[in-house]
Amino acid sequence: MTNVEHRCPSALGVPPGVGGAGVDVWLAFYDHIAEDALAGILPLLNADERSQYVRFLLEDDRKRYLVTRGMARTVLSKYVDVSPEDWSFLKDGFGRPYIADRHGVDACSLSFNISHTRGLIAMAVASRRAVGVDVEQIVARQVSMGVANSNFAPEEIADLACVPTDQQQDRFFEYWTFKESYAKARGLGMSMPLEKFGFRLGDGRSVRLVADPSLDHDVSRWRFWQCRPTRDHLLALCVDVGDDAVPQVIIRRWIPTGEHAVLDLEFLKTS
């Protein structure tokens, strides 16, 4: 995997991924953010977010929450003229946040999705298309065939059972991150019957979504990407492309100072 940073100034303006009808994926490695930078994020949060922040008992939970909220606000401000501290968010019936109507048409045309795990936060942003992202820390975690049997499609379960034991953990999370990214892009999260849809991981880099006919899902309109931002993390992205061309995906490292770095990450699987 190639992981090269190209630093970009904060005054870049609208990043080309979204401005060019593509998708931006922002990554925050929150363990590497200095304490003074963390202190600078707190004033961006609203009163409810600050109350939630102080309720976390564990330092990692507090830091992850703080960076997630600050990242969401500052990233969205790169696309439209709204100050980070001025953003208002609402939640739909499934608990998914979206931008309040008061920010206007340009702001509300943005769709975003956030995922976080130990050591890493990911945020996908697009314009006028649904996106879903999932990131998981895949080391020091035991794979449970019970979880797979309850949440995977029959073909996925059979494939996982055939994989050598020392490869099962990686294969489990390949399936899991794809499934979560799709469920999140659909806006239904874990309310979707996860056993009713699945993925076929072909030789090399190919991946294909398949769904039970009872779901009535148009699987042809969705595209997927998967990469490893670090040795310990796996990320999957799902994008609704409809009848459009497959969009460009740009991965950026979020930096609290306002700069960002474009990361040259290799996609291990794409559809």
N, C-alpha and C positions, 0 to 999 in steps of 0.2 A: 504494500500500500504506500502510495506517495502522499506525503503530508507536508506541503510547502506553503508558507505564508507569504502573501503579497500585501504589505501594509497600504491602507488607503486613508486619506484625510477625512476628517469629520464633515468637511464642506463639500463632499462629493455630490450631495443632492439625492434625487431619487435613484436608487440602485438600478442597474439595467435589468436585473432579473425580473422584477415586477414591471418596471417601466417598459420593458420590451416584451410584455405578455408572458414572461417566464415565472419562475418560482424561486424565492430566496429561502434558504434554510440557515438560520442563525444559531450558533453554538456558544454557550457560556460555560467555561471550565471554572466553576465558582471557587474551587479550592485554591486557585492561583490569583484570586483578586485580593489586593492589599486591603488592610483594615481602613485606611483613610478613604479609599475608593468606595468601600461598603458604606461608610458613614455618609458619603455624598449621595447615595441612592435613597436613603430613608426619607428625605424631604419631598421626594417625588410621589410618595404614596399618599393616598387619601386617608381620612380618619379611620374608616373601617379596616383598611389594609394595615394600618399601624397597630390597631387593636389586635388584629389577628397575629401580627408579627410578634408581639410581646407575649402572646399566649403559648407559643411553642416552648417546650421545656428543653429540648435538645439543641445544641448549638448548630449542628448540621441542618436540622429542620428550619431553624430561624434563618440561617444564611441562604439556604436554597429558596425559601419563600421570598426573602428580600430581593435576591437577584432575579428571580422569575418575574416578580411584579415590576421591578425597575427596568428589566430588559424589555418586557412587553411595551411599556410606555415609551421608552426611548427609541425602540425599533420602529414602532408605528409612526413616530414623529419624523422619521427619515423619509416618509412617503407623502405626507400631507402636512400643511402648515398648522399644526396643533402642538402646543407646548406639552412636554411629557406629563407634567403635573395636572394638566387640564382634561385628560382623557376620562370619559365616563363609559362604563361597561354595564351591560345587562346580561342576564342569563336566560337561555331558552328552557323548555320543559325538561331537557335532559341535563341541565346544569352546565351547558357549554356557553362560555362568555362570547359576547359579540359587541360591536361598537354601537353606542347609543345614537339614535337618529339625529340628535341635535348637532352632531358634528358635520352634517351635510353629505351630499351624494358621493363626493370623491372619497371621503373617509369610509363611508358605509359600503363602498364597493370593495374594500379590502376584506379578505378573509384570512384568518390566522388560526393556528393550532399549536399548542404547547405540550411538551412532554418533558418529564424530568426523572432522573434516577441518581443514584449515588455518584457524585462527581461531575455530572453533566446535565445541562438544560438545553433543549432544542426548541426552536420556534420556527414554524413554516409560515410564510406570508405569500399571498397571491392576490391578484386582482380579478374579480368576477369569476372565480372558479373555486370549488371546494378543495380543501387540502386536509390531510391528516398525517401526523407524524408520531412515531413512537421510538423511544430510545430506552435501552436496557443495559444495565451493567451485567455482564455475562460471566464474570469470574466469581469464585467463592459462593456459588449458588447451586443447590442440588436440583437436578431435573426430576420432576415427579411425573411418572407415567399416569398417575391418577389425574393430575391436572390435564394432561393431554387427552386422556380418555373422556373427560367431561367437556372439553372445549374444542377439540380438533375434529375435523372431518374424517370419516373412515379411512380415506386414502392417505391422509397425513399420518394417522395413527399407525397404519401398516408400514409406511415408509420409515417412520421413526423407530419402530421395533426392529427393522432390518439393518439399521445403521450400527456400526461397531460401537461398543459401549463408550469408548474414549471420544467419539464424535457426536454422541447423542445430545450433549449440552448445546453445542453450536447449532445443530440442526433444529432442536426445540426452539431456540430463540430466533432462528431464521423464520420459522413458521409464525411464532408468537408476535414478533414485531410487524410482520406483514399483516396479520389478521387485525391487530390493534389499529394500525394505520388506516386500514380500510374502514373499520367500524367507526373510527373517529371522523374520517372524511365524510362518511354518510350522515354524521351528526347524531348517531344513535348510541355510540359508545358500547358499553357492555350489555345494553339491553338487546342487542342483536343476537340471534341464535348462532353462536360461533361455530357450532358443529354443522351448520347448514351451508357453509361456504368454506373454501379452502384454496390452497395454492399448490401448483405442480412445479416443482423445482427441477428443471431439466439439466442436461449436461452443460457445463460452463456457466454462463451468466444469465440464462433465460429463466423467467418466472411467469406463470400464467394463473390468473384468477379463474376459479370455477365455482358455480353456485347451484344449489338445489333449485329446480324449476319452481318449487313452491314459493321461493322468495321473490320471483319476478324481477330479478336484478339484470340490468343491461351491463354485463361485465365488460363489453367492448369499449366502454367510454372511460375506463379507469387505467392509469399507468402507475408503475411502481419502480422504486429505486431502493437499493440497500447498500450501506457502506459501514465501515468501522472507523469512527472518528478517532478512536484510540484502540490500543490492543485489548482493552477491557470493556469496550462499549460497542453495541450494535445499534444501528439506526435504520429505520424503514420509513419511506415517504410514499404517500398515495396522493394522486392528483386526478381530478376530474377534467379530462381533456375534451369530452364530447366529440364533436366532429372536427375539432381544431387539430393543427399539427402538434406533435409532441413538444412540450415547452422545454426551454433551457432551464436547468437547475444550477443555481450558484450557491455554494456553501461559504458562509462568512463567519468569522470569529467575532463575537461581540466583545467590545472593550468599553468599560464604563466611562472613559474619558471622551467618548464620542467618535474616536477613530474606529475602524474595523479592518480586519484582515481577510482577504479572500483565500480560502483553503483549497489546495489542489488535492482533493481526495478522490481516490479511485472507486467507482461504483462496482461492487462485486456482483450484483444482480440487477437487471433492468428488464422491463417488459415493453 
